[in-house]
Amino acid sequence: IIFGAAVGFSTRGIGDSLSTTLETIYHACQRVITWVNYILPFALCALVASQIALVGLEPLVAMLKFIIAFSAAAAIVLVLSSIVIWWRARDRLSYLQTLTALREPVLIAAGTRSSIACIPSVIKSMSNTMGFDKTMVELVAPLGITICRYGPTLYYAVATIFVAQLYDIPLGAMSYLMIFVGSLLAGMASAGTSAILTITLLSLVFGPLGLPLEAALVLFITIDPLVDIVRTVTIVYPNCAAVAAICGPDEEWKAQRLAEAAAEAMPAQPAEGGRQAS
């Protein structure tokens, strides 16, 4: 804040040159991410193949019900998020176009398993491609991805219910309330964590319910490279829906698109020589 204030009080030429430099670095990083997108699918396949070759299929089979349950819950959240995004952009884009516009952030989330790495791509897709107010997007997107951890919250809730059923421990209304509150707090605490650190936060939910974490920890660690992909995507995509719900459309972007559409629809004028000949 102090540095920004100092730059603001500097002469206009110096402040503008710094802004131009930072803008150049920002666009260069976006270009690098675009290039990386071409190899992300292959890297993702290599990651999954390496994990299966290391641990075998037995842990995957043992945790298959959990993987299916968590993936199904995440799929419901993603579908609802896509509907919210489309509804907010329905006057500019079709449902299929909204899905295509967010392809880059989803690929980065799946390939890097880092929601923070997706922030520049989310800003680019939501503002440049989908036409939301860039100033608001640049404020809401980083804040939401850092604080609103939808993926880990859903993961902790499903994992707690799975382990409770595994040990045949009955859950009442109060238990589900504790799972909801504990998963929410653990999800917020997961900001900046990944892999094993994210899994160990299950103790925040397991502890009040008296569930044993040590016995299931090894299984959760074994399948985490696969589950982490879904967990990261479920952080990024619902936050895109939150950005769409909060931020309004960019009127300049909308006017430019309407002008381009009108220019394309306008019939081509005949050349001057053609009119004279006729």
N, C-alpha and C positions, 0 to 999 in steps of 0.2 A: 504494500500500500504506500509506504514512504517513497519507494523508488518510482512508482507510477505517478505520485504527486509531483516528484521532482522533474520527471519527464514532461508532465503537463505544464509546469512553469518554465520549461526551457523555451528557447526560441523556436518558432514554427518550423524552420528548415531542419534543425537537428531532430526534433520530435518526429517529423514526417519521414526522415531518412531511417530512423529506428523502426517505425511502423512498417515501412516498405521492406526492410530487411527481414523482419519477423514474418511478414506476409509471404515473402519469397521462400523462407524456410518451411513455412506451413504448407504451401502448395507443392514444394519439392517432396516433403514427406508423404503427402497424399498421392503423388505420382509413384513413389516407391511402393506404397501399399497397393496401388492398382497393378503394378508389375507382379508383386508377390501373389496376388490373387490367382494368377494363371497356374502356379505350382501348388497352391494350397490343397486341392483335391488329392493330388498324388502324395503329398506329405501326410495328409490325414489317413489315407490307406496304409502308408508305411507305419504310422504310429499305432494303428489298431493291430496290424500284423505283428509288429514287434512285441506288443503286450501279450497277445495270444500265444506267440511262440515262447515267451518267457514263463508264463504261469500255467499254460494249458487251458483246456476247456472246462475242467472240473469246477473251478470257482465260478465261472460264468453260468454253468448249469445250476449250481447251488443257489445263485442269486438271481436266477432268471425271472422269478416272480417279481422281485423288487425292481429289476430293470424295466420290465414291462409296465408295472404300476407307475413308476416315476415317469417313464416316457409318455404314457397315456395322459397323466395329469399335466405334464408339460405341453403336450399337444393341444389339450383343451385351452390352456392359457394362451398359447400362441395363436390359435384360431380366433379366440375372443379379441386378442390384441390386433390381429389383422383386420377384423371387422371395425374396430374403433378407428384405426388408421384410415381405412377406406371411407368411413362415414364422414370423417373430418375433411377428407380431400376429394369427396365424390363430385364436386363441381369442377374439378380439374383433371382427375385421373380415374380410370376404371379400377376395379378390384384387382385385375391381373397386373395392371401397371404399378399399383402400389406394392404388390409382391415383388415385382421385378426391380423396383427402385431400391428396395432394401436388401437386395441379393448380396451386395458387397459387405455390409456390416455383418450379415449372418455368416458368410464364408470366413471372414476374419475371426469372428467369435469361435467358430468350429475349428479353425486351423491353429490359432494361437492359444485358445482357452484362456484369454485375458480380456475381460470386459473393458479395461482401461484402454487397451490398444484399439478398440473399436470407436472411441469417441470422435476422432477426426472424420472417420467414414460416416458415422451417424449424422454429424453436423452437415457434411457435404450432401448426403442423400436427402435429409429432411428439408434442407433449404434450397439447394440448387436444383435438385431433381423433382421434389414434391411441392415446392413453392411455399413453405412455411417461413414466417418472419425470421430472418437469419439472426438478428440481434437476440431475440427471445430463445431461439434454438441453442445458440452458443452459451446461454446462461443456464437453461433447464437441462440440457442433455448431460453435461459433465456432472452436474449436481445430482441428477436422478440416478445415473449409473453408479455413482459413488455411494449414495445413501440407500436407494430403493433396491434392495438385493432380492428380487423376486425368485430367482433360481435357487439360491441357497435356502431361502425360507421354505419353499416348496419341498426341497430335498430333505430338510430336517424333519418336516412334518410327516412325509411319507416314510422316511427311515424309522422314525419313532413308532409309528403305527405298525410297520412291518416287524420290527423286533418285538413289540408287545404281543403280536399274534404268534410270532415264532416261539415265544416262551409261554404262550397261553395265559397271558395276563389280561384280565378283563379291563376295559376302559369305559368309564362313565362320562357323564356330561362335564363334570369338573376336570376329569383327565384330559378331555379334548380341549377344554378351555386353556389348561396349562400347556398343552402341546402348541396351541395357536400362539399364545403369548411368548412361550419359550422359543419357538421357531422364529418368530418375528424379531426378538432380541438377538438371537444367535445369527440371524441373517444380516442384521445391521452390523454386528461385530465382525462379520466375515469380510468386510471391506479391506482390500489390500492383502488378503490371504489367498492361498491356492493349495490344491492337492491335499497333503496330509494335514496341514494346518486347518483347512476348512472342515475336514472330517472330525478332528478332535473337538471342534465346537459342538458336536453332538452331545457332549457331556452336559452342556447347559440345559438341554431338554431331557436327557435321560436321567440326570441326577434327581430332580424333584419327583419323578415317577418311579424311582427305584429300579430302573432298567440297567442291566449289566452292559457296559460299553466294551470292556476288554475282549470278551468272547467274540463279538461281532466286528470289532475294529479291523481285524486282519482281512476279513471278507470285503468290507467296504473299501479298504485300501487297494485290494487286488482289482476290483472292478472300476476304480475311480477314473482311470484314463478314458474309459468309455462314457461313464456317467457325467464326467466333467464337461464334455462337449455339450450335452443337453443342458446342463446347469448354466453354462456360460451364455448359450443362445437364449435361455429363458431369463437371463438378466437383461440382455441387450434389447430384444424385441419388445417386451412389455414396456420398457422405458421409452422406446420409440412411440408406442401408443400413448404414453403419458405426455411426451413432447407434443404429439398431434392434438391431444385433448386440451393442453394448456395454451399452446402457441396459435396465434391467428395466421391467416394467409398473408403473404407478401404481395401487396397491391401492385408494386412495380413489376414483379415477376408475372403476376396474373395479366396485367395489361400488355406486357411484352408477348406472352403466349397468345393472347387474343389477337394481337396485331399480326403475329406470324400466321395464325390460322386464317385470318381474313385475307392475307396476302396470297396464301396457297389456294384459297377458294376463288379468288378473283380471276376471271379468264384473262389470258394473255392478250395484250393489245397488239394489233397488226402493225408492222413497220410502216414508216411514212411512205416509202417507195411503193409498198403494196397498196396503200390507200389511193395514191395517185394513179397507179396502173388500173385499179378497178374503176 
